[in-house]
Amino acid sequence: MSSSLDYHDISALNALFGAGAFLTLALPDDWRLAPGVARPEIAACHTRRDRRWVVSGDAWYVVHQPERKLAAELEIRIRGQDKPVAVPERALVGGHWAGVRHWTQQRGFLRRWTVYFTELRWECPVTERVITVTLSSRAPQDNFVEVVAGLKGIRCH
């Protein structure tokens, strides 16, 4: 298990809205970040504390641990008006209380498989955004305990 975190600035460029920051992602130092299924998308931005933040947008990445041959999709969803829902499990993320949810979903038609999901969702009043980070993989959640622990070090403002 890793003992320190690597920080990754997640931002994107939109021809209409310009550049915007999603957040600074925190991952254990032995995990890698790679591009996901699509390029980040920005629908709206605003400026808070002298920084231009994405207020409506989505980003997709893959986090992987080469030595253990583990990988998960990581989705970042930012909205301005979306309110967090109450969930029983909570964690401190980026200085804010986040709801934490775990669930599974069956995929495939003839050949079925299980996908495991972990979601962290919180409101950042400093940047006036609701942030949702979802990790999904065919590997069960207990393989990603250190990644979820690292995600608690996210910087959202």
Secondary structure, DSSP 4 states (H G I P E B T S, - for coil): ---SEEEEEEEEEETTTEEEEEEEEEEETT-EEEE-SS--EEEEEEEETTEEEEEEEEEEEEEEETTTTEEEEEEEEEESSPPPPP-SEEEEETTEEEEEEEEEEEE-SSS-EEEEEEEEEEEETTTTEEEEEEEEESS-GGGGHHHHHHHTT-B--
